[in-house]
Amino acid sequence: MNDHIGDLINRIKTAGNAGKATVSVAYSLMSESILSILKKKGFDKGFKVEGKEAAEKKLVVELAYFEDKTPRVTDFVRVSKQSRRMYTPARTIPSVRGGVGLVVMSTPKGVLAGEDARKEHVGGEVLFKIW
């Protein structure tokens, strides 16, 4: 597996569609940063790190659902891929589904949500859109 970010979001989406309470994913600092943003924006309830050594570390994500038991994460689009990196300046950061969704970006100030990057006036690599 080479695309850790795509794998992370896809696991969250499919576990939500299956009605699971939690899902575990491989640990990386990037994944931890992304999950922090998703928690802050309400796309998951939280996560915890399990394992002590680097080879056995994993993130256990607690999934979020609406009141009618539909998953909070319905779909995502991986914008920047390993084969083609997509960058955007601060003034052209896209919005997702009229503000319902979220853009996650890698910026010089760290991994940020699109609206936070706009406030900070920084552009960067658009990792994915989620709604």
C-alpha positions as CSV (number, residue, x, y, z in Angstrom):
1,M,0.0,0.0,0.0
2,N,1.5,3.3,-1.0
3,D,-1.3,5.8,-0.6
4,H,-1.8,6.0,3.2
5,I,-4.1,9.0,3.1
6,G,-6.4,7.4,0.5
7,D,-6.4,4.2,2.6
8,L,-7.3,6.1,5.8
9,I,-10.3,7.9,4.3
10,N,-11.5,4.9,2.4
11,R,-11.4,2.7,5.6
12,I,-13.4,5.4,7.5
13,K,-16.0,5.5,4.7
14,T,-16.4,1.8,4.2
15,A,-16.5,1.1,8.0
16,G,-19.2,3.8,8.3
17,N,-21.2,2.3,5.5
18,A,-21.0,-1.1,7.3
19,G,-22.2,0.4,10.5
20,K,-19.0,-0.3,12.5
21,A,-18.3,1.7,15.7
22,T,-14.5,1.8,15.2
23,V,-11.9,1.2,12.6
24,S,-8.2,0.8,12.9
25,V,-5.6,2.2,10.4
26,A,-1.9,2.3,10.1
27,Y,-0.2,5.0,12.2
28,S,1.6,8.0,10.7
29,L,2.0,11.6,11.8
30,M,0.1,12.7,8.7
31,S,-2.8,10.4,9.5
32,E,-2.9,11.6,13.1
33,S,-3.0,15.3,11.9
34,I,-5.8,14.5,9.4
35,L,-7.8,12.7,12.1
36,S,-7.4,15.7,14.4
37,I,-9.0,17.9,11.8
38,L,-11.8,15.4,11.1
39,K,-12.5,15.3,14.8
40,K,-12.5,19.0,15.1
41,K,-15.0,19.3,12.2
42,G,-17.3,16.5,13.4
43,F,-16.5,13.8,10.8
44,D,-15.4,11.4,13.5
45,K,-15.7,11.2,17.3
46,G,-12.1,10.8,18.1
47,F,-9.1,8.4,17.9
48,K,-6.5,6.8,20.0
49,V,-3.0,5.5,19.3
50,E,-2.4,1.8,20.2
51,G,1.0,0.1,20.3
52,K,4.3,1.2,21.6
53,E,6.8,0.3,18.9
54,A,6.7,1.9,15.4
55,A,6.0,-1.4,13.6
56,E,2.9,-2.2,15.7
57,K,1.5,1.3,16.2
58,K,-2.0,1.9,14.8
59,L,-4.8,4.4,15.1
60,V,-8.2,3.3,16.3
61,V,-10.9,5.8,15.0
62,E,-14.3,6.1,16.6
63,L,-16.8,6.8,13.8
64,A,-19.5,9.5,13.9
65,Y,-23.1,9.0,12.8
66,F,-26.1,11.2,12.3
67,E,-29.2,10.7,14.5
68,D,-30.8,8.4,11.9
69,K,-27.7,6.1,12.0
70,T,-26.3,7.3,8.6
71,P,-22.5,7.7,8.6
72,R,-21.1,11.2,8.8
73,V,-18.6,10.5,6.0
74,T,-20.6,9.7,2.9
75,D,-17.9,10.2,0.2
76,F,-14.5,11.7,-0.5
77,V,-12.4,12.6,-3.5
78,R,-8.6,12.3,-3.4
79,V,-7.4,15.4,-5.2
80,S,-3.6,15.3,-4.9
81,K,-2.2,11.9,-5.8
82,Q,1.3,10.5,-5.9
83,S,1.2,10.7,-9.7
84,R,-0.1,14.2,-9.8
85,R,0.3,16.8,-7.0
86,M,-2.3,19.6,-6.9
87,Y,-1.5,22.9,-5.3
88,T,-3.6,26.0,-4.8
89,P,-2.9,29.5,-3.4
90,A,-4.9,30.8,-0.5
91,R,-7.3,32.9,-2.6
92,T,-8.5,29.9,-4.7
93,I,-9.0,27.3,-2.0
94,P,-12.2,25.4,-3.1
95,S,-15.3,25.0,-1.0
96,V,-17.0,21.6,-0.9
97,R,-20.8,21.2,-1.4
98,G,-21.6,24.7,-0.4
99,G,-19.7,24.5,2.9
100,V,-21.2,21.1,4.0
101,G,-18.0,19.3,3.1
102,L,-14.4,19.9,4.0
103,V,-11.1,20.4,2.1
104,V,-8.0,19.1,3.8
105,M,-4.7,20.7,2.8
106,S,-1.0,20.3,3.6
107,T,0.4,23.8,4.1
108,P,3.7,25.3,5.4
109,K,1.8,25.7,8.7
110,G,0.9,22.0,8.9
111,V,-2.1,20.1,7.8
112,L,-5.2,22.4,7.9
113,A,-8.8,22.4,6.9
114,G,-9.5,24.7,3.8
115,E,-11.3,27.3,5.8
116,D,-8.5,27.5,8.4
117,A,-5.9,27.8,5.6
118,R,-8.0,30.7,4.1
119,K,-8.0,32.5,7.5
120,E,-4.2,31.9,7.8
121,H,-3.7,33.2,4.2
122,V,-1.6,30.1,3.2
123,G,-2.0,27.9,0.3
124,G,-0.6,24.4,-0.2
125,E,-1.3,20.9,-1.5
126,V,-5.0,19.9,-1.6
127,L,-5.0,16.4,-0.2
128,F,-8.7,15.5,-0.4
129,K,-12.3,16.7,-0.2
130,I,-14.7,14.9,2.1
131,W,-18.4,15.2,2.8
